[in-house]
Amino acid sequence: MNIPELLIALHINTLHVLKLIANKNKLSLQQVLCIYSIPLDGITQTDLADSLSIKISTLSRNLNKLEDHNIIIKQCVKDDNRFFKIFLTDYGVSLFNDILSNLQNY
């Protein structure tokens, strides 16, 4: 196999594992990626969208669902009320740890 083929195979296998974890937690793949990408000290919506390479509108829909399930909280950035910083709740941190543990087990 050449490098592009190996990269595609790695991507497919990684997605498969993440989908299993998402299904186990009754989340979408995108929501699992959001949870996994939020650092403990928080991240702005813009930075999270950039790191996930998705549009803000797509991210907002996923974040609203995560907020409805008490997985994240959004807080206005102190310096600029137009931006929100995203934080994991205690339940969100628990889910993050579960995702990480599952990734290590697979």
Long-range contacts (C-beta under 8 A, 24 or more apart in sequence): 17-102, 17-103, 17-106, 18-103, 20-102, 20-106, 21-99, 21-102, 21-103, 24-102, 25-95, 25-98, 25-99, 28-62, 28-65, 30-54, 30-58, 30-62, 31-62, 31-65, 31-66, 31-71, 32-99, 34-59, 34-62, 34-63, 34-66, 34-72, 35-66, 35-71, 35-72, 35-88, 35-92, 35-95, 35-96, 35-99, 36-96, 36-99, 36-100, 38-72, 38-86, 38-87, 38-88, 38-92, 38-96, 40-88, 40-93, 42-75, 42-85, 42-86, 42-87, 43-85, 43-86, 44-77, 44-83, 44-84, 44-85, 44-86, 45-74, 45-83, 45-84, 45-85, 45-86, 46-83, 48-86, 66-92, 71-95
